[in-house]
Amino acid sequence: MSTAVEIGVRPWGAGRLAPYPTATHRPHASVVLDPGTQLGVYTDHVGTVIEMGKHGTSKGTETNTVTNSDSQNDQGHDQDSQQD
């Protein structure tokens, strides 16, 4: 089964398109993977390693609670997280 394409008809999805956001300049020229740390190493246009800023780390904990230990257990849990 072939579908005919009408010349001059705008595709149905074209009305949903929007322009790309404005591009921003990044100070690095390339990123390579350090095999020892498995982290990205950013370099500028002459090959000097540059700092791209830090990101936070997160640690979460979860504990199970049992409130009735004789027959049907009523279970719940608590969650918390720490971000630095």
PDB file with one MODEL, atoms N, CA, C and O in Angstrom:
MODEL        1
ATOM      1  N   MET A   1       0.848  -1.168   0.000  1.00  0.00           N
ATOM      2  CA  MET A   1       0.000   0.000   0.000  1.00  0.00           C
ATOM      3  C   MET A   1       0.893   1.230   0.000  1.00  0.00           C
ATOM      4  O   MET A   1       1.776   1.354   0.849  1.00  0.00           O
ATOM      5  N   SER A   2       0.677   2.120  -0.922  1.00  0.00           N
ATOM      6  CA  SER A   2       1.481   3.335  -0.997  1.00  0.00           C
ATOM      7  C   SER A   2       0.641   4.528  -0.568  1.00  0.00           C
ATOM      8  O   SER A   2      -0.576   4.553  -0.755  1.00  0.00           O
ATOM      9  N   THR A   3       1.309   5.507   0.006  1.00  0.00           N
ATOM     10  CA  THR A   3       0.635   6.722   0.449  1.00  0.00           C
ATOM     11  C   THR A   3       1.096   7.871  -0.425  1.00  0.00           C
ATOM     12  O   THR A   3       2.295   8.101  -0.578  1.00  0.00           O
ATOM     13  N   ALA A   4       0.173   8.572  -0.981  1.00  0.00           N
ATOM     14  CA  ALA A   4       0.512   9.713  -1.834  1.00  0.00           C
ATOM     15  C   ALA A   4       0.773  10.935  -0.960  1.00  0.00           C
ATOM     16  O   ALA A   4       0.068  11.163   0.023  1.00  0.00           O
ATOM     17  N   VAL A   5       1.769  11.707  -1.313  1.00  0.00           N
ATOM     18  CA  VAL A   5       2.102  12.928  -0.602  1.00  0.00           C
ATOM     19  C   VAL A   5       1.642  14.095  -1.452  1.00  0.00           C
ATOM     20  O   VAL A   5       2.019  14.225  -2.617  1.00  0.00           O
ATOM     21  N   GLU A   6       0.824  14.939  -0.851  1.00  0.00           N
ATOM     22  CA  GLU A   6       0.334  16.105  -1.583  1.00  0.00           C
ATOM     23  C   GLU A   6       1.358  17.221  -1.502  1.00  0.00           C
ATOM     24  O   GLU A   6       1.829  17.567  -0.419  1.00  0.00           O
ATOM     25  N   ILE A   7       1.694  17.773  -2.632  1.00  0.00           N
ATOM     26  CA  ILE A   7       2.646  18.870  -2.702  1.00  0.00           C
ATOM     27  C   ILE A   7       1.981  20.129  -2.151  1.00  0.00           C
ATOM     28  O   ILE A   7       0.839  20.437  -2.492  1.00  0.00           O
ATOM     29  N   GLY A   8       2.711  20.858  -1.290  1.00  0.00           N
ATOM     30  CA  GLY A   8       2.196  22.112  -0.755  1.00  0.00           C
ATOM     31  C   GLY A   8       1.375  21.953   0.510  1.00  0.00           C
ATOM     32  O   GLY A   8       0.925  22.954   1.067  1.00  0.00           O
ATOM     33  N   VAL A   9       1.162  20.734   0.986  1.00  0.00           N
ATOM     34  CA  VAL A   9       0.408  20.528   2.217  1.00  0.00           C
ATOM     35  C   VAL A   9       1.400  20.485   3.373  1.00  0.00           C
ATOM     36  O   VAL A   9       2.383  19.745   3.339  1.00  0.00           O
ATOM     37  N   ARG A  10       1.127  21.285   4.388  1.00  0.00           N
ATOM     38  CA  ARG A  10       2.002  21.345   5.545  1.00  0.00           C
ATOM     39  C   ARG A  10       1.846  20.069   6.374  1.00  0.00           C
ATOM     40  O   ARG A  10       0.719  19.644   6.626  1.00  0.00           O
ATOM     41  N   PRO A  11       2.962  19.442   6.809  1.00  0.00           N
ATOM     42  CA  PRO A  11       2.868  18.236   7.633  1.00  0.00           C
ATOM     43  C   PRO A  11       2.119  18.515   8.934  1.00  0.00           C
ATOM     44  O   PRO A  11       2.220  19.610   9.489  1.00  0.00           O
ATOM     45  N   TRP A  12       1.377  17.536   9.417  1.00  0.00           N
ATOM     46  CA  TRP A  12       0.521  17.748  10.575  1.00  0.00           C
ATOM     47  C   TRP A  12       1.320  18.115  11.829  1.00  0.00           C
ATOM     48  O   TRP A  12       0.805  18.851  12.672  1.00  0.00           O
ATOM     49  N   GLY A  13       2.544  17.637  11.983  1.00  0.00           N
ATOM     50  CA  GLY A  13       3.325  17.911  13.182  1.00  0.00           C
ATOM     51  C   GLY A  13       4.074  19.234  13.147  1.00  0.00           C
ATOM     52  O   GLY A  13       4.643  19.634  14.163  1.00  0.00           O
ATOM     53  N   ALA A  14       4.094  19.923  12.021  1.00  0.00           N
ATOM     54  CA  ALA A  14       4.866  21.153  11.906  1.00  0.00           C
ATOM     55  C   ALA A  14       4.346  22.247  12.831  1.00  0.00           C
ATOM     56  O   ALA A  14       5.122  23.105  13.252  1.00  0.00           O
ATOM     57  N   GLY A  15       3.057  22.241  13.158  1.00  0.00           N
ATOM     58  CA  GLY A  15       2.511  23.247  14.053  1.00  0.00           C
ATOM     59  C   GLY A  15       2.978  23.081  15.491  1.00  0.00           C
ATOM     60  O   GLY A  15       2.838  24.001  16.297  1.00  0.00           O
ATOM     61  N   ARG A  16       3.531  21.919  15.822  1.00  0.00           N
ATOM     62  CA  ARG A  16       4.008  21.667  17.178  1.00  0.00           C
ATOM     63  C   ARG A  16       5.465  22.063  17.358  1.00  0.00           C
ATOM     64  O   ARG A  16       5.963  22.063  18.484  1.00  0.00           O
ATOM     65  N   LEU A  17       6.155  22.398  16.288  1.00  0.00           N
ATOM     66  CA  LEU A  17       7.567  22.724  16.364  1.00  0.00           C
ATOM     67  C   LEU A  17       7.780  24.098  16.973  1.00  0.00           C
ATOM     68  O   LEU A  17       6.947  24.992  16.817  1.00  0.00           O
ATOM     69  N   ALA A  18       8.880  24.263  17.657  1.00  0.00           N
ATOM     70  CA  ALA A  18       9.271  25.548  18.233  1.00  0.00           C
ATOM     71  C   ALA A  18      10.756  25.738  17.964  1.00  0.00           C
ATOM     72  O   ALA A  18      11.478  24.760  17.774  1.00  0.00           O
ATOM     73  N   PRO A  19      11.218  26.972  17.946  1.00  0.00           N
ATOM     74  CA  PRO A  19      12.647  27.189  17.718  1.00  0.00           C
ATOM     75  C   PRO A  19      13.486  26.613  18.861  1.00  0.00           C
ATOM     76  O   PRO A  19      13.031  26.546  20.002  1.00  0.00           O
ATOM     77  N   TYR A  20      14.685  26.209  18.550  1.00  0.00           N
ATOM     78  CA  TYR A  20      15.597  25.760  19.589  1.00  0.00           C
ATOM     79  C   TYR A  20      15.920  26.911  20.524  1.00  0.00           C
ATOM     80  O   TYR A  20      15.965  28.060  20.083  1.00  0.00           O
ATOM     81  N   PRO A  21      16.146  26.637  21.811  1.00  0.00           N
ATOM     82  CA  PRO A  21      16.529  27.721  22.720  1.00  0.00           C
ATOM     83  C   PRO A  21      17.894  28.280  22.326  1.00  0.00           C
ATOM     84  O   PRO A  21      18.656  27.633  21.609  1.00  0.00           O
ATOM     85  N   THR A  22      18.184  29.457  22.792  1.00  0.00           N
ATOM     86  CA  THR A  22      19.455  30.088  22.485  1.00  0.00           C
ATOM     87  C   THR A  22      20.593  29.240  23.040  1.00  0.00           C
ATOM     88  O   THR A  22      20.550  28.799  24.189  1.00  0.00           O
ATOM     89  N   ALA A  23      21.599  29.019  22.222  1.00  0.00           N
ATOM     90  CA  ALA A  23      22.750  28.227  22.645  1.00  0.00           C
ATOM     91  C   ALA A  23      23.630  29.054  23.569  1.00  0.00           C
ATOM     92  O   ALA A  23      23.738  30.272  23.423  1.00  0.00           O
ATOM     93  N   THR A  24      24.256  28.373  24.520  1.00  0.00           N
ATOM     94  CA  THR A  24      25.183  29.046  25.425  1.00  0.00           C
ATOM     95  C   THR A  24      26.589  28.533  25.173  1.00  0.00           C
ATOM     96  O   THR A  24      26.783  27.368  24.828  1.00  0.00           O
ATOM     97  N   HIS A  25      27.554  29.399  25.344  1.00  0.00           N
ATOM     98  CA  HIS A  25      28.950  29.040  25.135  1.00  0.00           C
ATOM     99  C   HIS A  25      29.494  28.354  26.380  1.00  0.00           C
ATOM    100  O   HIS A  25      29.369  28.878  27.487  1.00  0.00           O
ATOM    101  N   ARG A  26      30.087  27.204  26.207  1.00  0.00           N
ATOM    102  CA  ARG A  26      30.718  26.490  27.307  1.00  0.00           C
ATOM    103  C   ARG A  26      32.220  26.742  27.238  1.00  0.00           C
ATOM    104  O   ARG A  26      32.785  26.805  26.146  1.00  0.00           O
ATOM    105  N   PRO A  27      32.879  26.887  28.401  1.00  0.00           N
ATOM    106  CA  PRO A  27      34.299  27.212  28.387  1.00  0.00           C
ATOM    107  C   PRO A  27      35.214  26.042  28.041  1.00  0.00           C
ATOM    108  O   PRO A  27      36.425  26.233  27.921  1.00  0.00           O
ATOM    109  N   HIS A  28      34.677  24.849  27.878  1.00  0.00           N
ATOM    110  CA  HIS A  28      35.539  23.717  27.570  1.00  0.00           C
ATOM    111  C   HIS A  28      35.489  23.392  26.082  1.00  0.00           C
ATOM    112  O   HIS A  28      34.516  23.697  25.392  1.00  0.00           O
ATOM    113  N   ALA A  29      36.550  22.773  25.612  1.00  0.00           N
ATOM    114  CA  ALA A  29      36.624  22.378  24.211  1.00  0.00           C
ATOM    115  C   ALA A  29      36.365  20.889  24.039  1.00  0.00           C
ATOM    116  O   ALA A  29      35.848  20.458  23.009  1.00  0.00           O
ATOM    117  N   SER A  30      36.731  20.096  25.061  1.00  0.00           N
ATOM    118  CA  SER A  30      36.493  18.658  24.963  1.00  0.00           C
ATOM    119  C   SER A  30      36.392  18.052  26.364  1.00  0.00           C
ATOM    120  O   SER A  30      36.796  18.653  27.359  1.00  0.00           O
ATOM    121  N   VAL A  31      35.843  16.855  26.400  1.00  0.00           N
ATOM    122  CA  VAL A  31      35.724  16.093  27.635  1.00  0.00           C
ATOM    123  C   VAL A  31      36.242  14.693  27.338  1.00  0.00           C
ATOM    124  O   VAL A  31      35.837  14.065  26.360  1.00  0.00           O
ATOM    125  N   VAL A  32      37.142  14.210  28.190  1.00  0.00           N
ATOM    126  CA  VAL A  32      37.648  12.844  28.053  1.00  0.00           C
ATOM    127  C   VAL A  32      37.417  12.120  29.366  1.00  0.00           C
ATOM    128  O   VAL A  32      37.283  12.749  30.416  1.00  0.00           O
ATOM    129  N   LEU A  33      37.373  10.824  29.306  1.00  0.00           N
ATOM    130  CA  LEU A  33      37.146  10.002  30.496  1.00  0.00           C
ATOM    131  C   LEU A  33      38.484   9.600  31.097  1.00  0.00           C
ATOM    132  O   LEU A  33      39.320   9.000  30.422  1.00  0.00           O
ATOM    133  N   ASP A  34      38.686   9.935  32.377  1.00  0.00           N
ATOM    134  CA  ASP A  34      39.883   9.513  33.099  1.00  0.00           C
ATOM    135  C   ASP A  34      39.710   8.035  33.453  1.00  0.00           C
ATOM    136  O   ASP A  34      38.792   7.691  34.196  1.00  0.00           O
ATOM    137  N   PRO A  35      40.578   7.149  32.933  1.00  0.00           N
ATOM    138  CA  PRO A  35      40.377   5.718  33.167  1.00  0.00           C
ATOM    139  C   PRO A  35      40.531   5.317  34.625  1.00  0.00           C
ATOM    140  O   PRO A  35      39.961   4.308  35.040  1.00  0.00           O
ATOM    141  N   GLY A  36      41.278   6.071  35.410  1.00  0.00           N
ATOM    142  CA  GLY A  36      41.474   5.724  36.817  1.00  0.00           C
ATOM    143  C   GLY A  36      40.286   6.058  37.685  1.00  0.00           C
ATOM    144  O   GLY A  36      39.922   5.280  38.567  1.00  0.00           O
ATOM    145  N   THR A  37      39.665   7.221  37.446  1.00  0.00           N
ATOM    146  CA  THR A  37      38.558   7.654  38.295  1.00  0.00           C
ATOM    147  C   THR A  37      37.191   7.487  37.648  1.00  0.00           C
ATOM    148  O   THR A  37      36.167   7.586  38.324  1.00  0.00           O
ATOM    149  N   GLN A  38      37.169   7.235  36.341  1.00  0.00           N
ATOM    150  CA  GLN A  38      35.925   7.126  35.575  1.00  0.00           C
ATOM    151  C   GLN A  38      35.131   8.435  35.613  1.00  0.00           C
ATOM    152  O   GLN A  38      33.903   8.419  35.532  1.00  0.00           O
ATOM    153  N   LEU A  39      35.825   9.559  35.736  1.00  0.00           N
ATOM    154  CA  LEU A  39      35.198  10.878  35.732  1.00  0.00           C
ATOM    155  C   LEU A  39      35.585  11.624  34.464  1.00  0.00           C
ATOM    156  O   LEU A  39      36.627  11.356  33.866  1.00  0.00           O
ATOM    157  N   GLY A  40      34.748  12.549  34.066  1.00  0.00           N
ATOM    158  CA  GLY A  40      35.044  13.372  32.911  1.00  0.00           C
ATOM    159  C   GLY A  40      36.075  14.431  33.253  1.00  0.00           C
ATOM    160  O   GLY A  40      35.989  15.076  34.298  1.00  0.00           O
ATOM    161  N   VAL A  41      37.052  14.612  32.372  1.00  0.00           N
ATOM    162  CA  VAL A  41      38.073  15.649  32.520  1.00  0.00           C
ATOM    163  C   VAL A  41      37.851  16.658  31.403  1.00  0.00           C
ATOM    164  O   VAL A  41      37.906  16.311  30.223  1.00  0.00           O
ATOM    165  N   TYR A  42      37.601  17.905  31.779  1.00  0.00           N
ATOM    166  CA  TYR A  42      37.309  18.968  30.828  1.00  0.00           C
ATOM    167  C   TYR A  42      38.585  19.718  30.493  1.00  0.00           C
ATOM    168  O   TYR A  42      39.358  20.062  31.387  1.00  0.00           O
ATOM    169  N   THR A  43      38.810  19.972  29.214  1.00  0.00           N
ATOM    170  CA  THR A  43      39.973  20.737  28.786  1.00  0.00           C
ATOM    171  C   THR A  43      39.527  21.900  27.917  1.00  0.00           C
ATOM    172  O   THR A  43      38.496  21.838  27.248  1.00  0.00           O
ATOM    173  N   ASP A  44      40.329  22.968  27.938  1.00  0.00           N
ATOM    174  CA  ASP A  44      40.011  24.124  27.097  1.00  0.00           C
ATOM    175  C   ASP A  44      40.602  23.915  25.703  1.00  0.00           C
ATOM    176  O   ASP A  44      41.083  22.828  25.382  1.00  0.00           O
ATOM    177  N   HIS A  45      40.561  24.962  24.880  1.00  0.00           N
ATOM    178  CA  HIS A  45      40.971  24.835  23.476  1.00  0.00           C
ATOM    179  C   HIS A  45      42.469  24.582  23.286  1.00  0.00           C
ATOM    180  O   HIS A  45      42.880  24.172  22.200  1.00  0.00           O
ATOM    181  N   VAL A  46      43.303  24.818  24.322  1.00  0.00           N
ATOM    182  CA  VAL A  46      44.738  24.522  24.214  1.00  0.00           C
ATOM    183  C   VAL A  46      45.125  23.273  24.993  1.00  0.00           C
ATOM    184  O   VAL A  46      46.310  22.947  25.061  1.00  0.00           O
ATOM    185  N   GLY A  47      44.164  22.560  25.584  1.00  0.00           N
ATOM    186  CA  GLY A  47      44.433  21.302  26.273  1.00  0.00           C
ATOM    187  C   GLY A  47      44.641  21.409  27.768  1.00  0.00           C
ATOM    188  O   GLY A  47      44.956  20.412  28.418  1.00  0.00           O
ATOM    189  N   THR A  48      44.471  22.602  28.329  1.00  0.00           N
ATOM    190  CA  THR A  48      44.621  22.778  29.773  1.00  0.00           C
ATOM    191  C   THR A  48      43.370  22.266  30.478  1.00  0.00           C
ATOM    192  O   THR A  48      42.249  22.577  30.075  1.00  0.00           O
ATOM    193  N   VAL A  49      43.569  21.472  31.542  1.00  0.00           N
ATOM    194  CA  VAL A  49      42.445  20.952  32.318  1.00  0.00           C
ATOM    195  C   VAL A  49      41.787  22.120  33.053  1.00  0.00           C
ATOM    196  O   VAL A  49      42.467  22.918  33.698  1.00  0.00           O
ATOM    197  N   ILE A  50      40.474  22.213  32.954  1.00  0.00           N
ATOM    198  CA  ILE A  50      39.731  23.285  33.618  1.00  0.00           C
ATOM    199  C   ILE A  50      38.693  22.686  34.555  1.00  0.00           C
ATOM    200  O   ILE A  50      38.230  21.565  34.346  1.00  0.00           O
ATOM    201  N   GLU A  51      38.330  23.441  35.590  1.00  0.00           N
ATOM    202  CA  GLU A  51      37.328  23.021  36.565  1.00  0.00           C
ATOM    203  C   GLU A  51      35.949  23.407  36.049  1.00  0.00           C
ATOM    204  O   GLU A  51      35.731  24.554  35.657  1.00  0.00           O
ATOM    205  N   MET A  52      35.029  22.469  36.046  1.00  0.00           N
ATOM    206  CA  MET A  52      33.667  22.747  35.570  1.00  0.00           C
ATOM    207  C   MET A  52      32.679  22.868  36.718  1.00  0.00           C
ATOM    208  O   MET A  52      31.469  22.805  36.501  1.00  0.00           O
ATOM    209  N   GLY A  53      33.178  23.041  37.935  1.00  0.00           N
ATOM    210  CA  GLY A  53      32.272  23.189  39.064  1.00  0.00           C
ATOM    211  C   GLY A  53      31.989  21.860  39.723  1.00  0.00           C
ATOM    212  O   GLY A  53      32.303  20.796  39.189  1.00  0.00           O
ATOM    213  N   LYS A  54      31.404  21.943  40.866  1.00  0.00           N
ATOM    214  CA  LYS A  54      31.101  20.753  41.652  1.00  0.00           C
ATOM    215  C   LYS A  54      29.613  20.458  41.587  1.00  0.00           C
ATOM    216  O   LYS A  54      28.801  21.346  41.326  1.00  0.00           O
ATOM    217  N   HIS A  55      29.275  19.237  41.821  1.00  0.00           N
ATOM    218  CA  HIS A  55      27.874  18.878  41.973  1.00  0.00           C
ATOM    219  C   HIS A  55      27.719  18.191  43.321  1.00  0.00           C
ATOM    220  O   HIS A  55      28.669  17.614  43.850  1.00  0.00           O
ATOM    221  N   GLY A  56      26.550  18.258  43.852  1.00  0.00           N
ATOM    222  CA  GLY A  56      26.297  17.675  45.160  1.00  0.00           C
ATOM    223  C   GLY A  56      26.188  16.171  45.106  1.00  0.00           C
ATOM    224  O   GLY A  56      25.989  15.573  44.048  1.00  0.00           O
ATOM    225  N   THR A  57      26.323  15.584  46.261  1.00  0.00           N
ATOM    226  CA  THR A  57      26.104  14.154  46.384  1.00  0.00           C
ATOM    227  C   THR A  57      24.925  13.936  47.322  1.00  0.00           C
ATOM    228  O   THR A  57      24.593  14.800  48.133  1.00  0.00           O
ATOM    229  N   SER A  58      24.321  12.810  47.204  1.00  0.00           N
ATOM    230  CA  SER A  58      23.127  12.531  47.985  1.00  0.00           C
ATOM    231  C   SER A  58      23.253  11.152  48.608  1.00  0.00           C
ATOM    232  O   SER A  58      23.785  10.227  47.994  1.00  0.00           O
ATOM    233  N   LYS A  59      22.758  11.023  49.832  1.00  0.00           N
ATOM    234  CA  LYS A  59      22.753   9.732  50.508  1.00  0.00           C
ATOM    235  C   LYS A  59      21.371   9.536  51.113  1.00  0.00           C
ATOM    236  O   LYS A  59      20.886  10.399  51.845  1.00  0.00           O
ATOM    237  N   GLY A  60      20.751   8.441  50.823  1.00  0.00           N
ATOM    238  CA  GLY A  60      19.427   8.158  51.355  1.00  0.00           C
ATOM    239  C   GLY A  60      19.441   6.930  52.237  1.00  0.00           C
ATOM    240  O   GLY A  60      20.222   6.004  52.016  1.00  0.00           O
ATOM    241  N   THR A  61      18.577   6.923  53.235  1.00  0.00           N
ATOM    242  CA  THR A  61      18.447   5.752  54.093  1.00  0.00           C
ATOM    243  C   THR A  61      16.968   5.404  54.215  1.00  0.00           C
ATOM    244  O   THR A  61      16.100   6.272  54.120  1.00  0.00           O
ATOM    245  N   GLU A  62      16.706   4.147  54.423  1.00  0.00           N
ATOM    246  CA  GLU A  62      15.333   3.685  54.598  1.00  0.00           C
ATOM    247  C   GLU A  62      15.326   2.626  55.679  1.00  0.00           C
ATOM    248  O   GLU A  62      16.158   1.719  55.672  1.00  0.00           O
ATOM    249  N   THR A  63      14.392   2.735  56.606  1.00  0.00           N
ATOM    250  CA  THR A  63      14.264   1.744  57.670  1.00  0.00           C
ATOM    251  C   THR A  63      12.862   1.167  57.649  1.00  0.00           C
ATOM    252  O   THR A  63      11.881   1.893  57.484  1.00  0.00           O
ATOM    253  N   ASN A  64      12.776  -0.147  57.817  1.00  0.00           N
ATOM    254  CA  ASN A  64      11.481  -0.815  57.907  1.00  0.00           C
ATOM    255  C   ASN A  64      11.029  -0.826  59.363  1.00  0.00           C
ATOM    256  O   ASN A  64      11.843  -0.964  60.276  1.00  0.00           O
ATOM    257  N   THR A  65       9.754  -0.683  59.562  1.00  0.00           N
ATOM    258  CA  THR A  65       9.206  -0.730  60.919  1.00  0.00           C
ATOM    259  C   THR A  65       8.104  -1.767  60.971  1.00  0.00           C
ATOM    260  O   THR A  65       7.314  -1.896  60.036  1.00  0.00           O
ATOM    261  N   VAL A  66       8.055  -2.512  62.076  1.00  0.00           N
ATOM    262  CA  VAL A  66       6.999  -3.488  62.326  1.00  0.00           C
ATOM    263  C   VAL A  66       6.348  -3.097  63.647  1.00  0.00           C
ATOM    264  O   VAL A  66       7.025  -3.003  64.671  1.00  0.00           O
ATOM    265  N   THR A  67       5.044  -2.871  63.628  1.00  0.00           N
ATOM    266  CA  THR A  67       4.361  -2.402  64.839  1.00  0.00           C
ATOM    267  C   THR A  67       3.579  -3.490  65.547  1.00  0.00           C
ATOM    268  O   THR A  67       3.125  -3.272  66.671  1.00  0.00           O
ATOM    269  N   ASN A  68       3.404  -4.646  64.940  1.00  0.00           N
ATOM    270  CA  ASN A  68       2.639  -5.722  65.556  1.00  0.00           C
ATOM    271  C   ASN A  68       3.389  -7.015  65.283  1.00  0.00           C
ATOM    272  O   ASN A  68       3.434  -7.479  64.144  1.00  0.00           O
ATOM    273  N   SER A  69       3.974  -7.595  66.309  1.00  0.00           N
ATOM    274  CA  SER A  69       4.817  -8.766  66.088  1.00  0.00           C
ATOM    275  C   SER A  69       4.133 -10.097  66.405  1.00  0.00           C
ATOM    276  O   SER A  69       4.771 -11.146  66.319  1.00  0.00           O
ATOM    277  N   ASP A  70       2.830 -10.075  66.774  1.00  0.00           N
ATOM    278  CA  ASP A  70       2.201 -11.336  67.161  1.00  0.00           C
ATOM    279  C   ASP A  70       1.424 -12.025  66.043  1.00  0.00           C
ATOM    280  O   ASP A  70       1.537 -13.245  65.922  1.00  0.00           O
ATOM    281  N   SER A  71       0.655 -11.335  65.229  1.00  0.00           N
ATOM    282  CA  SER A  71      -0.103 -12.027  64.184  1.00  0.00           C
ATOM    283  C   SER A  71       0.158 -11.373  62.825  1.00  0.00           C
ATOM    284  O   SER A  71       1.184 -11.634  62.196  1.00  0.00           O
ATOM    285  N   GLN A  72      -0.738 -10.552  62.388  1.00  0.00           N
ATOM    286  CA  GLN A  72      -0.569  -9.862  61.116  1.00  0.00           C
ATOM    287  C   GLN A  72       0.314  -8.632  61.322  1.00  0.00           C
ATOM    288  O   GLN A  72      -0.023  -7.725  62.083  1.00  0.00           O
ATOM    289  N   ASN A  73       1.416  -8.625  60.649  1.00  0.00           N
ATOM    290  CA  ASN A  73       2.353  -7.513  60.806  1.00  0.00           C
ATOM    291  C   ASN A  73       1.822  -6.260  60.117  1.00  0.00           C
ATOM    292  O   ASN A  73       1.384  -6.295  58.968  1.00  0.00           O
ATOM    293  N   ASP A  74       1.874  -5.171  60.843  1.00  0.00           N
ATOM    294  CA  ASP A  74       1.602  -3.860  60.258  1.00  0.00           C
ATOM    295  C   ASP A  74       2.955  -3.247  59.931  1.00  0.00           C
ATOM    296  O   ASP A  74       3.709  -2.858  60.823  1.00  0.00           O
ATOM    297  N   GLN A  75       3.238  -3.171  58.680  1.00  0.00           N
ATOM    298  CA  GLN A  75       4.560  -2.693  58.304  1.00  0.00           C
ATOM    299  C   GLN A  75       4.479  -1.288  57.723  1.00  0.00           C
ATOM    300  O   GLN A  75       3.492  -0.908  57.093  1.00  0.00           O
ATOM    301  N   GLY A  76       5.515  -0.549  57.946  1.00  0.00           N
ATOM    302  CA  GLY A  76       5.684   0.770  57.364  1.00  0.00           C
ATOM    303  C   GLY A  76       7.162   0.991  57.136  1.00  0.00           C
ATOM    304  O   GLY A  76       7.973   0.097  57.375  1.00  0.00           O
ATOM    305  N   HIS A  77       7.508   2.155  56.685  1.00  0.00           N
ATOM    306  CA  HIS A  77       8.924   2.461  56.516  1.00  0.00           C
ATOM    307  C   HIS A  77       9.130   3.964  56.589  1.00  0.00           C
ATOM    308  O   HIS A  77       8.220   4.752  56.331  1.00  0.00           O
ATOM    309  N   ASP A  78      10.341   4.334  56.944  1.00  0.00           N
ATOM    310  CA  ASP A  78      10.742   5.734  57.006  1.00  0.00           C
ATOM    311  C   ASP A  78      11.832   5.965  55.972  1.00  0.00           C
ATOM    312  O   ASP A  78      12.653   5.085  55.712  1.00  0.00           O
ATOM    313  N   GLN A  79      11.832   7.149  55.390  1.00  0.00           N
ATOM    314  CA  GLN A  79      12.867   7.504  54.434  1.00  0.00           C
ATOM    315  C   GLN A  79      13.398   8.876  54.775  1.00  0.00           C
ATOM    316  O   GLN A  79      12.654   9.754  55.213  1.00  0.00           O
ATOM    317  N   ASP A  80      14.684   9.055  54.572  1.00  0.00           N
ATOM    318  CA  ASP A  80      15.259  10.394  54.678  1.00  0.00           C
ATOM    319  C   ASP A  80      16.411  10.496  53.702  1.00  0.00           C
ATOM    320  O   ASP A  80      16.893   9.485  53.192  1.00  0.00           O
ATOM    321  N   SER A  81      16.849  11.702  53.442  1.00  0.00           N
ATOM    322  CA  SER A  81      17.969  11.899  52.532  1.00  0.00           C
ATOM    323  C   SER A  81      18.792  13.080  53.005  1.00  0.00           C
ATOM    324  O   SER A  81      18.289  13.987  53.669  1.00  0.00           O
ATOM    325  N   GLN A  82      20.053  13.051  52.656  1.00  0.00           N
ATOM    326  CA  GLN A  82      20.978  14.127  52.965  1.00  0.00           C
ATOM    327  C   GLN A  82      21.634  14.571  51.671  1.00  0.00           C
ATOM    328  O   GLN A  82      22.088  13.746  50.878  1.00  0.00           O
ATOM    329  N   GLN A  83      21.681  15.858  51.467  1.00  0.00           N
ATOM    330  CA  GLN A  83      22.297  16.409  50.256  1.00  0.00           C
ATOM    331  C   GLN A  83      23.339  17.425  50.668  1.00  0.00           C
ATOM    332  O   GLN A  83      23.093  18.260  51.538  1.00  0.00           O
ATOM    333  N   ASP A  84      24.508  17.355  50.044  1.00  0.00           N
ATOM    334  CA  ASP A  84      25.519  18.379  50.306  1.00  0.00           C
ATOM    335  C   ASP A  84      25.928  19.084  49.041  1.00  0.00           C
ATOM    336  O   ASP A  84      26.774  19.978  49.078  1.00  0.00           O
TER     337      ASP A  84
ENDMDL
END
